[in-house]
Amino acid sequence: MAPHLLTTSLFLSLASLLTVTVTVTGKPHVNHGRFKAGPWEDGHATFYGGRDGSGTTEGGACGYKDKEVESYGTLTAAVGPTLYDNGAGCGACYEVKGSKGTAIVSATNQAPPPVNGMKGEHFDLTMPAFLQIDEEKAGIVPISYRKVACVKKGGIRYTITGNPSYNMVMVTNVGGAGDVVALMVKGNKRVKWTPMKRSWGQLWITEKNLTGESLTFRVMTGDHRKATSWHVLPRDWQFGNTYQATKNF
Ligand SMILES: *[C@@H]1O[C@H](CO)[C@@H](O)[C@H](O)[C@H]1NC(C)=O
């Protein structure tokens, strides 16, 4: 057998050996597949704002600006302090069930604590969301709710503001679990993987100078899944702009 043929056949048997080994002893990925809906819980709902969802877009506790809130549509909710979780709950999606029907809402704000005498967590829904689950006159209603996967069009979005010594990044349009519990940034030159800190709501900061490099972000959602948006900000990125990755959860 010619030496290169031997090498090839050795390689092939090694490859098949490896395949077998992986199949037999490979550990199952804890986080493969998609986010799965959580269990139903008791709660209660009120509503705020107008029938068209007006009055609900002015920068809430998650820090989303008008145009970011708009991308969540009119079916949003302020959620009680436990679900808001100091901002870690921003962007999560919930299916909310009332006496009339259900609505799928994104958490974009913090609601007041649970109402006395009512069970479970408090959802302060936009009027369009509330009208899907109950009659307007009902005012405050018992609901059941569960965390569901967020279904998003297009990739994860990053809005960068601030200045070279104080970069602020807002992450929106996150699919799957929808909430962000950790964010890292890496440049294509000087900046190594750097954890960003939650400032408040869904706003993340770093004092590293990120200017002049293409930037890659790695998002970890509440279910510990990670997504990396390679070079989502081009080298000539500008403060005040929003950049959309090609991928999502
Ligand atoms: C940040 O980095 C850029 C590119 O290297 C440089 O031109 C700029 O002076 C730096 N700014 C600060 C505030 O360090």
The ligand as an ORCA input file, in Angstrom:
! r2SCAN-3c Opt
* xyz 0 1
  C     -10.185     55.053     21.780
  O      -9.550     54.305     20.774
  C      -9.437     54.989     19.539
  C      -8.900     54.007     18.482
  O      -7.742     53.367     18.939
  C      -8.560     56.211     19.726
  O      -8.444     56.907     18.513
  C      -9.169     57.102     20.793
  O      -8.299     58.184     21.081
  C      -9.456     56.330     22.074
  N     -10.247     57.181     22.986
  C     -10.065     57.219     24.291
  C     -10.959     58.116     25.059
  O      -9.221     56.544     24.867
*
